[in-house]
Amino acid sequence: MSNIQEVLPASEFLKKNLGISEIPTEAYLNYGYALLAIAGADGEVSEAELNWLVNHQRMAGAPEEVIEKYKTFEYKNADLEALLAKVSVDVSTWSKSRSLLYHAIQMARADEDYSTEEQKAVKKAAKLLKVEDDIALALNRLVETEEAITALRKALLQTEVLA
């Protein structure tokens, strides 16, 4: 693997959505590992959840060698706090905690089975990340709203029709 301390230019997605212009390889790696630890709290990272992570991290600009490491990461015994300590970007106002929680919710819901264990892990992660309860609830509602808007768009553009 290339130098884990190497700082890479951010993807257009990160620039547009978060204002991030560069990110260390180590941050990509550990952000993905943290997501795996949360989504895998029910004992398994489903294929849909892993696919969500791979696609999201590609869109974010993670190197392929980092993405390959996600597939073999032992998430069941991961230390979330230690992983988070290794995630940093070039924007001091970026909320690592809120972003991670938001993405963890999206990933955990990717298999359409947001299990009780995953919800508990998200809640535990919110506490560990010091995300207030009202913000954690709002992030959950945001993901639900985005899913509803996607379904509405599909219906309006006739890419999804009633059976």
N, C-alpha and C positions, 0 to 999 in steps of 0.2 A: 504494500500500500504506500502511496505517496506520503510525504511528510504530513503527519496528523496536525501539526501546528500551522501548516500552509493556509494562508488566507486567500479565499477565492472570491472573484466578483459574484455578486448576487444575481439571480435570474431576474428577468423582467417582472415575473410574478411577485417576487419578494420586494422589488423596488416599488412596484405599483401599489401593492396591498399593505406593506408594512414600512416602507421607506428605508429598507435595509439595502445598503450598497455593497457590502462585503461580509463574508462569513467564514470562520475557520472550518477546516475539514472536521476537526474534532467536535465542533458544535453540531454539524450535520449528523455525525455518527451518534452522539449521545442524545440528541433530540429524538432521533428515531428509536434508540434503545429505550428511552423513557416512555415513549408512546407504546412500545411493545409491552413494557412492564405493566402499564395501566390496562391496556386492552386485553392482556393475557391474564388478568386477575381471576378470571373464571376458570383458569386452568388450561386454556387453549387460545391461541391466536388463529382464528379461522382463516380460510383462504381469502375470503372477501375482505377481512380486516388487513391481512398482509398485502393484498393487492391495493387497498386504499393507501397504505403507507408507501408502498413502492411508487405508485402514481403521484402521490402528493410530493414526495421527496424529489422525484424527477422534475416535477413542475417547479419546485423550489430551487433546483439546480444542484442537488447532491450528486457527487461523482458516482459512477456505476460501481466502483470498487467499494464504496461505502454502502450502497444499496445491497450489494451481494452479502455483506456482513450481517445485515438485518435478518437474512434468511436462516442464519445459524446461531443467532444470539440466544443465550440461555436466560430468557426473560423471567422465569419462575422465581429465581432467587436474586433478582436484580435489586440493587440499592438505589432507589429513586433519587434520594437526596444527593448521593455521590455523583450520579449521572447529571443531575441538574447543575451541579457546581461547575461542570465542564462545558456549559452552553453559554456562549456570549456572542454578541453581534456589535456592529459599529453604531448602533442607535441607543443612546443612553435612556431614552424615554420608552423604549419597547418593553412591554410587559411579558417577560418570559413565562411567568406563571399563568397569566390569563390566556396567552397564545397556546401554551401546552395543554391547558385544560380544555380549551375550545377544540383543538385538534384531537385530543384523546376522546372527547365525546363523539366527534364525527367518525373516528376510526372504530370505536366500540359499537356504533350503530350501523356500520357498513354491511354487516351480515344480517341486518334486520332482526337481530336478537340482542337487544340491549339488556343483558341479563342483570339480575339483582346483584350478582357478584361484581359485575363491571360497574354498576351504578355506585356500589359501596366503595369500589376502588377509586372511582372518580371523586367521590365525596372525601375519601381519605387523602387523595392527591391534592384536592382543594385546600384541605387543612394544612398539609405539609407545605404547600406552595403559598400559604397565607392569603388565599383568595377568599374574600368574605362570602358568607352564605348567599346573600342577595345577588352578588355578581356571578357566583357559580350557577344559581338558578337561572339568571338571565342568559348565561351562555348556553345552558341546556335549551331554553326557549328559543334562542337565536338559531340553534341547529335545527330544531323542529320547524321553525318558520322557514328556514332556507329549504328544507326538504319539501314543505308544502308549496313553496314558490316554484321549485323545480317541477313538481307534479303539475302545477297550474300551467307553466310554460309549455310542457309537453302536450297538455290537452289543447291549449290555444293554438299551438303550431302543428297540431294533428300528428305528433310523433307517438302519441299514446291515445288510444281510444277505448271506450267501454266495451266490454265483451258482450 
